[in-house]
Amino acid sequence: MATAADFAKLNRAQKFACRHRNRCKVCGRARGYYRKFELCRICLRLYALRGDIPGVLKASW
């Protein structure tokens, strides 16, 4: 799990604009990122199952 220092480091301005990396707003994860929700796949699933994201439902057929 990320520490407070890690989150502070992520919020600093980057030296180079081309090095920007999309990161999850909750945990800071860089991989498995969903741009529409600004969350990683793990946090997206957690919030969707809890019902915190309106309009997102678990698929069943």
N, C-alpha and C positions, 0 to 999 in steps of 0.2 A: 504494500500500500504506500502511496506517496505521502511524504511528510510536508509540513507547512513550508519548509525551505524549498522543496521541489516546486511547489505551486508558485512561490515568489519568483523563482528562476524562470518559470514559463511566462510570467506576465511582463518580464523585462522586454524592452524594445530590441529587436534583432539588428545586428550589424548590417546584414544584407537582406534586401527584400525578397530575393529569389530563394532564400532558405526557409521561407514560411512553411510551416507544417500544420495541417488541421489536427486539432486535438480535442478529445472529449472534454466537455465543460465540467463534468462531474469528477472523473478520475484522472484525466490528463493522458489517457492512452492515445497513441498515435495510429495504431493499426485498427482495421475494422471500423472505420469512421463513417457514419451516415451524415452527409452534409445537410440534408433536410432538417434533421433533428439536432444536429451538433452534438451527437452522442456516439459512443462506441457501441459495438454490437451487444456487449454484455450489459451495459447500463440501459440500452434501448429495450432489451428483453425484460429486464427487471422492472422498469417503469411501465412498460406496456402491460405486463401481467398484473401489476398493481392497479392499473387503470388511470395512471397519472398523465398519459398522453391521450388526449381526446381523438377519437376516430380510428385508433389503432386497435385491432382485434386479432386474436389468435386465429389463424386459418384452420378450418376443418371442413372436410368434404367426404 
